């Protein structure tokens, strides 16, 4: 591997870290029996995060709801 290739890879990775836009998102869910769950996330990929949270809740027989209910 040439020196230029290594430097280019390092430069790309450093630029990638500087351009990340993390957001804080709050999701709400309910488990079977009415147990309310608040999930506070810090992510750079909203679609992936919500799908993973939904997957976990559905696997445990819960559901994802709108954010307006539990935050008050």
C-alpha positions in Angstrom: 0.0 0.0 0.0 1.4 3.4 -1.0 1.9 6.3 1.4 -0.6 8.4 -0.6 -3.3 5.8 -0.2 -2.7 5.7 3.6 -2.8 9.5 3.9 -5.9 9.7 1.7 -7.7 7.2 3.9 -6.7 9.1 7.1 -7.9 12.4 5.6 -11.3 10.9 4.6 -11.8 9.4 8.0 -11.0 12.7 9.8 -13.3 14.6 7.5 -16.1 12.1 8.1 -15.8 12.6 11.9 -16.0 16.3 11.5 -19.1 16.2 9.4 -21.2 13.9 11.7 -24.4 15.5 12.8 -25.6 13.8 16.0 -29.1 14.5 17.3 -30.8 13.7 20.5 -34.1 12.1 20.1 -36.7 10.9 22.6 -38.9 7.9 21.8 -41.8 6.5 23.8 -43.1 3.0 23.9 -45.5 0.8 25.8 -45.0 -2.8 26.9 -47.7 -5.3 27.4 -49.5 -4.4 30.6 -49.2 -0.7 30.2 -45.6 -0.2 31.3 -44.4 3.1 29.7 -40.9 3.3 28.4 -38.9 6.4 27.5 -35.8 5.9 25.3 -33.4 8.8 25.1 -31.1 8.4 22.1 -28.1 10.2 20.8 -27.6 9.2 17.1 -26.5 10.2 13.7 -28.8 7.9 11.9 -32.5 8.4 12.8 -34.0 5.7 10.5 -31.7 3.0 11.8 -32.2 4.0 15.4 -36.0 4.0 15.2 -36.1 0.7 13.4 -33.9 -1.0 16.1 -36.0 0.4 18.9 -39.2 -0.7 17.2 -37.7 -4.2 16.7 -36.8 -4.5 20.4 -40.2 -3.3 21.5 -42.1 -5.6 19.1 -39.9 -8.6 20.1 -40.9 -8.0 23.7 -44.6 -7.5 22.8 -44.6 -3.8 23.0 -45.2 -0.9 20.7 -43.7 2.5 19.8 -45.9 5.5 20.3 -45.9 9.2 19.7 -43.6 11.3 21.9 -46.4 13.6 23.2 -47.8 11.3 25.9 -45.0 10.6 28.4 -42.8 13.7 28.2 -45.1 15.7 30.4 
